[in-house]
Amino acid sequence: MRISPFLATILLAGCASHGFDGFHGTRSHGSWLQDVGKRPNPLVEMSTEQAAALTAEALRLRERADAVRVRLASEADRRQRFRYYEQLRLIGDDLRPLEAQLRDAGRLA
């Protein structure tokens, strides 16, 4: 019985000594940290008119979300609050791609 914990400890120590990608990996611990949080250079070319249209649509969606939040704050009915949360989720689903397009073009303020 005493040999089992000892053997398990040795096996775990052996596994911990290998690199992040296994036996044949080239990356060492922490070598990926310089890539975290980096966004690629803007790849999307966007005209001023297109950026203005996307910005106006994003602003309209944000105003709509704010109006839903105001109604949500004063709502006492739990079921209606969940309907408001669903509306907010749908607005966010519409807003996210617009903001991503603007961000990728370097035009998100």
N, C-alpha and C positions, 0 to 999 in steps of 0.2 A: 504494500500500500504506500510506503514512503517513496518508492521509486517513481510512482506516477506523477505527483506534483513536481518532482525534480525534472523528469523528462518533459513535462508540459512547459516548464519554465525555459528549458534549453531550446525547445522548438519555437516558442514565441520569440525568444531572443534572436534566433536565427532568421526568422521572418522579418523582424524589425530592422535587420541590418541591410536589407535590399532596398534598391531605389524605389521611387514612387511608381514607375511603370513596370515593376516586376524585375525579373532577372535580366532581361535584355534591354531595359529602358536606358535612355541617354540622359533623362532629366534627373537631377538630384533634388533633394528636398528644398523647396523654396525657389526653384528656378523659374517657376511660372508666375511669381508675384509681380514682376515688372509688366505683365500683360493685363493684370486685373484693373478694371476701371477705364482702360484706354478705349476711346472711341476712334473709329477710323476717320481719316480725313474726309471732308464732305465730298461725296461722289455724285450727288444729285445737283444738276444745274436747274435752277428755278428762276423763271422770269419774275419781275416785280409784280405784274398783274396776277400771276398765279399765287405768289406768296400773299398778296393782299386778299385774294379770295379765300385762301385757306385760313389766314389769320382771322378774317371776318367770321367764317364758319366756326372756328374754334371759340371765338369770343361769344358767339350766339349760343353755343353749347354750354359754355361756362356760366352764362347768365341764366340759361334754363336750369342748370344744376343748382345755382344759388336760389332760384325761386322755389325749387322742390325742397331744398334744405330749410327755407323759411317756413313752408307749409308743414314740413316734418317736425320742426321744433314746436309747433303749436298743436300738433295732432295728439289726441288722447287715445284714439282707438288703435289697438295693437295691430290689427289686421291691415288697417290703412297705412300704418307706418311701414309695414313690410312691403306694401305696394309702392310706397315712396322709395324705399331702399332698392327695389327692383328697377324703378325708373332711373335712379342714380347710377345703377350698374350699367344699364343700357346706354345712358348718356356717356359714361366713361368708356364703354366699348366703342362708341362712335368717335370720341375725342382722342383716344390714344393713337390711332393711325394718323390722324391729322397732325398731331404734335410730333410724331416720329418723322413724318415727311418734312416738317419745318425744321426739326432739329438736324436731320441729315443734310439739309441744305444750308445749315448755319443761320437760319432766320428766326429761330424761336427766341422770343424776348423774355 
